[in-house]
Amino acid sequence: MTTKEKNRDMIREEAYAYHAESEEKKQGMYTVEDYYALPEDTRAELIDGCFYDMASPTSFHQLIAGEIYRQIANYIFEQGGPCTPFIAPADVQLDNDDRTMLVPDVFIVCNPEQIVRRNIKGAPDFILEVISPGTSKRDYIIKLQKYENAGVREYWIVDPYQKRVLVYFFENEMSPAIYPIDADIPVNIIEGKLTIKMAYAAKWLD
C-alpha cells in the first residue's frame, strides 16, 4: 500500500477510515501506537480512537497563537515556579488514554512529572485553541468535552472569524465568559495575576 493510499481517508471535520498498516482497524480502534506510526509529514490528532486531519495553519493563526504564547511565556519565565508553557506542535496524551493524542495550539503544564520526553502525560492546566475553518466543530464541541472530562482547569477558544474569545474555567462554572477578541483577559489558573492583552494578537485581523 502506498503512502497516498494510506492517507486518502484521513478525516477532516467528520470521521472517515484511516488506512494504517492493519486494514482490519476502523475509526474508533486506533491507538497512540498507530499515531506514532503515521508518516512524518502527516499532521493529525487522535481522539477516542479516531484520526482527525490537521491542515497546515494559516500565517494569521500562527501569529495569533504565537503572540498569546509570548505573553504567557514571558510572565511564567519572569515569575518562576513549576508551570511550563508550550506551543504547538507538542503532543498531549489526555488521561494517559492510549486512544487519544491531541496537539493544542498553546497550553500550560504546572506538574513537572507530566512532562516526559515524547509527550505530555495527562491533562494540562490551561489549553488555548485558535479556531481554523476546518476545526470549529472539533474545538467547540469535541475538544471542549474531552478537556473538561480529562481535568483541564481552563480552556480558551479564540475565534478570529466571530472575533471573540470564550473562556471556560471548569473549576468555577460550565458557562463560558465571552470577550471581544481585542479585550484584556485574565488567566484564571494564575489567579488573574496574568492578563493577556488580546489586542496585540487581534491586530493581525485588521
Rosetta blueprint (number, residue, H / E / L):
1 M L
2 T L
3 T H
4 K H
5 E H
6 K H
7 N H
8 R L
9 D L
10 M L
11 I L
12 R L
13 E L
14 E L
15 A L
16 Y L
17 A L
18 Y L
19 H L
20 A L
21 E L
22 S L
23 E L
24 E L
25 K L
26 K L
27 Q L
28 G L
29 M L
30 Y L
31 T L
32 V H
33 E H
34 D H
35 Y H
36 Y H
37 A L
38 L L
39 P L
40 E L
41 D L
42 T L
43 R L
44 A E
45 E E
46 L E
47 I E
48 D L
49 G L
50 C E
51 F E
52 Y E
53 D E
54 M L
55 A L
56 S L
57 P L
58 T L
59 S H
60 F H
61 H H
62 Q H
63 L H
64 I H
65 A H
66 G H
67 E H
68 I H
69 Y H
70 R H
71 Q H
72 I H
73 A H
74 N H
75 Y H
76 I H
77 F H
78 E H
79 Q H
80 G L
81 G L
82 P L
83 C L
84 T E
85 P E
86 F E
87 I E
88 A L
89 P L
90 A L
91 D L
92 V E
93 Q E
94 L H
95 D H
96 N H
97 D L
98 D L
99 R L
100 T L
101 M E
102 L E
103 V L
104 P L
105 D L
106 V E
107 F E
108 I E
109 V E
110 C L
111 N L
112 P H
113 E H
114 Q H
115 I E
116 V L
117 R L
118 R L
119 N L
120 I E
121 K E
122 G L
123 A L
124 P L
125 D L
126 F E
127 I E
128 L E
129 E E
130 V E
131 I L
132 S L
133 P L
134 G L
135 T L
136 S H
137 K H
138 R H
139 D H
140 Y H
141 I H
142 I H
143 K H
144 L H
145 Q H
146 K H
147 Y H
148 E H
149 N H
150 A H
151 G L
152 V L
153 R L
154 E E
155 Y E
156 W E
157 I E
158 V E
159 D E
160 P L
161 Y L
162 Q L
163 K L
164 R E
165 V E
166 L E
167 V E
168 Y E
169 F E
170 F L
171 E L
172 N L
173 E L
174 M L
175 S L
176 P L
177 A E
178 I E
179 Y E
180 P E
181 I L
182 D L
183 A L
184 D E
185 I E
186 P E
187 V L
188 N H
189 I H
190 I H
191 E L
192 G L
193 K L
194 L L
195 T E
196 I E
197 K E
198 M H
199 A H
200 Y H
201 A H
202 A H
203 K H
204 W H
205 L H
206 D L
